[in-house]
Each structure stands twice: as C-alpha cells, then as structure tokens.
C-alpha cells in the first residue's frame, strides 16, 4: 500500500490544525485558573498540553512515513514509536494515575515504556531471534500487567468494561507476536489505546456537544483499521476506507479543538456566574449596618453577621470571636453550628492566651489558603472537658468533639487592629462544593466584611475613649470654675456647724453633726473633682511593677484578711520596668484592689473569694490584669464614667475608676474593664516600658489571668 498517497494531505491539514491548537493552548495557558474549572477530571491542568503533544507526535509519525527514510529501519522505528506515544498522550490526559506511590510512577509511563521498547525492537530486527522474541513477549506481559492493574483501580471507566478490553487486546497481541506479526500487534495495541481513550472521553465529558461527539466518535472509528488488520480472516481494508480514516483523524483533531473552545466558553460562563455570586454576596454584606458595631459583644448583631455569611458565601458555618479585656477570646455570634459545638468553641476561645495564640498561628497549625484566609487546626485549644452551651459534656477526646464542627480543618480570617494585633477572628467551616478550589472572588467579600467589622469596632473604641476624655475634661473645667465659689460657702457652713455642735441642746447638736458631716463630704467631692482638672505625672522614672504590687499586697493586707479574700500574684521572673510616676500608679493599683474587695464582700460568707493579679511582659509594655470572682460590673461600658457607682448612697462617689482611667491615659497606657464567664470582673492595664532600662530584660509571658474590679469609689 502506498502510504504517501493518503498521508500527505492528512499531514498538511494536521500540521495546520496543530498551529491552531498551539495558539489556543497558549491562550488557555494565560488563564491558568480556567484549566482547573473541571477539577474532577484527572490531570486537568495539563490535559490540553498532552493533546497538543499527541497530535505533534502523530504529525512526526506521518512525516516519517512519507519521507524517503520511511522504508528504513530508522524511519519505521520513529513512526511506530510516535504512533504509540501519540496515542499514549491522549490516554494519559485522562488517566493521570500513579502506578506506584513510592517512587511515584505514572500509569502511562509504566504502560508505555515496555510498549515503546517493543516497537523499537520489532522495527530494528526484521527477523528477530529467540532472545529478541522472548524480550518482546516480556514487554507485552509487562504492558498487559500494568493495564490490568490500572483497570482494577478506581478510574473514569468501570472495571467490568476496561478489564475485558485490556485482556482481549493483550491476548491478541501475544498471539500476533508468536506469529511474528509485529506490525499488526502494534496496530492492535494502538487501537486498544484509542478505544480506551474514547471511553475515557465519554466518561469525563458527559455531554452531547460537538466537541465530545467528534472526539469520541473519531477515536472509536480511528481504532477500526488496527482491529481489522489483526484478524486474519478479514481482508485488508480498501483504499477508500483508509482515506476515510484520514478524514476521521482530522475530525478528531477538530473535535479536540472544539473541546478546548467549549472549555473556554464554559470557563467564561463560570467566571460570570462567580462574579454575579460575588456581587450578590457583597450586596448582602453591604446591607449589614456596622457603623456602630458594639464593643460589648452583642450576640444578636454578630449572629446576624454570621447568618448572612452562611446565606451568601460558600461556607455553611460561621462564628465570630472577639477579644476580651483579659486577652482571651469569646464567641459572640455563630450560624450553622450546633449549640453543643458552639459551646465547645466558646470554652476553647477562653483558652487562647498570648502563648496559645502564638502556638495556634504557627506554621504547624495555620497555613495561608488565599489572601488573608488561613486554614487552621484548632486542636491546641480544644480539650476533652469542653462543654456545650447546654452544659452537656463534649466527648472524651479531642478527636471526637461535638459533631457538626470539623475543628481540625477550618478556615479563619483575623479581625486585626492597625498594629497587626488580633482583635478577634471569623471562623469558617462547612465548605460548599469542597471539590472546587477556593478562589479570590470567594474570599474577597469576606475579607472586606471583616475589615469593616474591625474598622467599626476600632472606631467605636476611639469614640468611647474620646467621649470619656471629653467628659473628664469638662468635669475638670467645671470643677476648676466652681471650686472657689463652693469652697468659701462650705467653709462658712462648716464653721457654723462646728459652733452649733457645741450647743447644749442635744437635738441641735445632733443636727449640727449631720450638717458638718455632709459639708465635709461635699468638700471631699470637690477636692476629687479638682484633680481631674489636670493630672500630670510629675516625675516619671523606671519603676518595678513587681515591687509595686508587693507593696500593694502589704498595704491592703488588713482589708484582704478582714474580707477573707485570697490574693494571688502571678508575676514572671523577668519583667521590664515601666516609665511612670510611682505614687500615681500605686494609687491606681490600690484603688482597683479596694474596689475588688468591696465587690467580693457582697458574696455569701461561705463562698470562695478570690482576687488574682496576673502580670505579662509584652513587646512594648507590661500588662497587669486584676480579676475577681465577684458579681461583676453592672455595666462594664460605664465602669470609668464619673459618679457611676453601684454602692448605696453615701458609700462612694463613683470617681475612683475614673481617676484611675485619667492617670493611666496620661501615662500613655490603656485601661479596660469587662465581665468574665461564668461570673466575675476584670480590669486590664497596659503600661509602656522604659526602653532604655528594659534593654537586656526579655519579658517572658505567663499564663493569662484576668483583671477586674467593681465600679465603686
């Protein structure tokens, strides 16, 4: 048969189609995300490249056949090897499976290596001897073994269909090899590969489009001549049939080109659908009013945020944590998470101290997924004793914590403040369509929402501090303006009251004592107000927080013993000094301790009364937490407001914590108050360190405690 007559037109057309195919592949390569649209298909990223290589090898095969070297052993070797390798490229594009795990060997590599050796030996040796024929049979046996093993693995073609095809083709090739019909054996293997590839295409692209029909039908018809040549009882196909097969090859190439275009169209449509979904998601988030995001951890508003996330995003579970004044985290809203699992998360958040946060954010438990979205393993903060919100115990091991929460494989976006610290976190889980990789448009709306939450919380915090500072400043101005006007009348009232108290009449004397007592009380209030006019740390210097707290322990020992309060000091061995006025900071510490003792005295006499002071060395300061297990603040947001007190009338002025606030702020520090679960209160103070004196003093963090007191004078 004169192959040149049939192959030259096919060669020219396929060469032109390869140029088109290559251009499309380069365009496809410029959009790598599109290649991952069909994530369920094996080797999806390199599928089109393998198709391009397959057609290139087919053109090389045809070129070798029509060249003047086509009748030589070298020309036949190149033609046969390219014929088998070209078909293997098509097969490998949809059968990317490892034959062995260690070392990793692709199925197509293990399948094609002995086959190429068979084609090379059968071309070099026109009349092989016994040894070469034995090698050829071994090559067939290896190829059959790999094909059978692949058929038994899970793949796109069911086992009952792929295994019989492998066995039939293998048996036919062995029979042809024994008959020394090597060319027919190679053509039969080639036909078997094409048939298997056609079935793979039909299973992978389950749609009746032009590209799929041309590709699957073309591969199936293309395999017919090899099968006919392998059957001795059938006469060789006529020339017209072979010309039709050449046309089928061209149609198959066109079908694969159309498949590329269909994938591109489908990718564009998917991108438009994602854009629409992302736009709808952004609109949902924009409907949330976050202008006054509460700092009091209102579960209603945060719960609404989580419900919107579950409704609009790809995540079916969402939970928001915010940081307490004591540095730990509290669950303030969730959606899509069972109550027991939410309770376990709340308990786990209370364990996230500075040390735990550093461990949790390490590369061992947290890895960047995309953008600011991190994949996180919550194992370090989950424990067997976690309880759900209903009080029922969680399971006996971290591996079996409450159902409905995959704590080992979740996602998290940090709610961060300007200095990069964690103010809270958005925890996500229950990814919808887990086989589809997360993309930027899946994460960007959530990142913008978290940024809005962080900005709203920070804005409210700044606004509250500003309002409090203005309130204190106004109070100071008022005190400075009226102090002189009130002091003179009060001096007269006090003087006349003292004269009346010397009266012989008992009734007059008693009333005069009341007037004198109230006048003196008014004078103390005015003196306290005057201090707000301007609080200035007169002489600052490096002071030791540890020595100051030891001093406070001695000064308050009588009150602590009288109220039967257990004071626990937790101070690290190495602590940098702070730059402050010692007398004023001592006054702040003593005021907070006295407030805590007053609050603990309200508890039953047989109840445990505990006050802990936990000191932690930070990068740029020292954190002191005063935590008690008393009744807590009635309104933590107003703890530092002037004249706000929960004591009975006459027992306090409500200026103690306000004065503490002013002193700490004048020192460049921060002070905050919060209630702790299940009961208790804490006050946290951050003071800046003396950088010059702190050189060489490396602070060592300790277990997180709390910090608190009551809002009394």
C-alpha positions, 0 to 999 in steps of 0.5 A: 500500500502506498502510504504517501498517497493518503498521508500527505494531505492528512499531514498538511491539514494536521500540521495546520490544525496543530498551529491552531491548537498551539495558539489556543493552548497558549491562550488557555495557558494565560488563564491558568485558573480556567484549566482547573474549572473541571477539577474532577477530571484527572490531570486537568491542568495539563490535559490540553498540553498532552493533546497538543503533544499527541497530535505533534507526535502523530504529525512526526509519525506521518512525516516519517512515513512519507519521507524517503527514510520511511522504508528504513529501519530508522524511519519505521522505528520513529513512526511506530514509536510516535504512533504509540506515544501519540496515542499514549498522550491522549490516554494519559490526559485522562488517566493521570494515575500513579502506578506506584506511590513510592517512587511515584510512577505514572500509569502511562509511563509504566504502560508505555515504556515496555510498549515503546521498547517493543516497537523499537525492537520489532522495527530494528530486527526484521527477523528477530531471534529467540532472545529478541522474541522472548524480550518482546513477549516480556514487554507485552506481559509487562504492558498487559500487567500494568493495564490490568492493574490500572483497570482494577483501580478506581478510574473514569471507566468501570472495571467490568468494561476496561478489564475485558478490553485490556485482556482481549487486546493483550491476548491478541497481541501475544498471539500476533507476536508468536506469529511474528506479526509485529506490525499488526500487534502494534496496530492492535495495541494502538487501537486498544489505546484509542478505544480506551481513550474514547471511553475515557472521553465519554466518561469525563465529558458527559455531554452531547456537544460537538466537541465530545461527539467528534472526539469520541466518535473519531477515536472509536472509528480511528481504532477500526483499521488496527482491529481489522488488520489483526484478524486474519480472516478479514481482508485488508481494508480498501483504499477508500476506507483508509482515506476515510480514516484520514478524514476521521483523524482530522475530525478528531483533531477538530473535535479536540479543538472544539473541546478546548473552545467549549472549555473556554466558553464554559470557563467564561460562563463560570467566571460570570456566574462567580462574579454575579455570586460575588456581587450578590454576596457583597450586596448582602454584606453591604446591607449589614449596618456596622457603623456602630458595631458594639464593643460589648459583644452583642450576640444578636448583631454578630449572629446576624453577621454570621447568618448572612455569611452562611446565606451568601458565601460558600461556607455553611458555618460561621462564628465570630470571636472577639477579644476580651479585656483579659486577652482571651477570646469569646464567641459572640455570634455563630450560624450553622453550628450546633449549640453543643459545638458552639459551646465547645468553641466558646470554652476553647476561645477562653483558652487562647492566651498570648502563648496559645495564640502564638502556638495556634498561628504557627506554621504547624497549625495555620497555613495561608489558603488565599489572601488573608484566609488561613486554614487552621487546626484548632486542636491546641485549644480544644480539650476533652472537658469542653462543654456545650452551651447546654452544659452537656459534656463534649466527648472524651477526646479531642478527636471526637468533639461535638459533631457538626464542627470539623475543628481540625480543618477550618478556615479563619480570617483575623479581625486585626487592629492597625498594629497587626494585633488580633482583635478577634477572628471569623471562623469558617467551616462547612465548605460548599462544593469542597471539590472546587478550589477556593478562589479570590472572588470567594474570599474577597467579600469576606475579607472586606466584611471583616475589615469593616467589622474591625474598622467599626469596632476600632472606631467605636473604641476611639469614640468611647475613649474620646467621649470619656476624655471629653467628659473628664475634661469638662468635669475638670473645667467645671470643677476648676470654675466652681471650686472657689465659689463652693469652697468659701460657702462650705467653709462658712457652713462648716464653721457654723456647724462646728459652733452649733455642735457645741450647743447644749441642746442635744437635738441641735447638736445632733443636727449640727453633726449631720450638717458638718458631716455632709459639708465635709463630704461635699468638700471631699467631692470637690477636692476629687473633682479638682484633680481631674482638672489636670493630672500630670505625672510629675516625675516619671522614672523606671519603676518595678511593677513587681515591687509595686504590687508587693507593696500593694499586697502589704498595704491592703493586707488588713482589708484582704484578711478582714474580707477573707479574700485570697490574693494571688500574684502571678508575676514572671521572673523577668519583667521590664520596668515601666516609665511612670510616676510611682505614687500615681500608679500605686494609687491606681493599683490600690484603688482597683484592689479596694474596689475588688474587695468591696465587690467580693464582700457582697458574696455569701460568707461561705463562698470562695473569694478570690482576687488574682493579679496576673502580670505579662511582659509584652513587646512594648509594655507590661500588662497587669490584669486584676480579676475577681470572682465577684458579681461583676460590673453592672455595666462594664461600658460605664465602669470609668464614667464619673459618679457611676457607682453601684454602692448605696448612697453615701458609700462612694462617689463613683470617681475612683475608676475614673481617676484611675482611667485619667492617670493611666491615659496620661501615662500613655497606657490603656485601661479596660474593664469587662465581665468574665464567664461564668461570673466575675470582673476584670480590669486590664492595664497596659503600661509602656516600658522604659526602653532604655532600662528594659534593654537586656530584660526579655519579658517572658509571658505567663499564663493569662489571668484576668483583671477586674474590679467593681465600679465603686469609689 
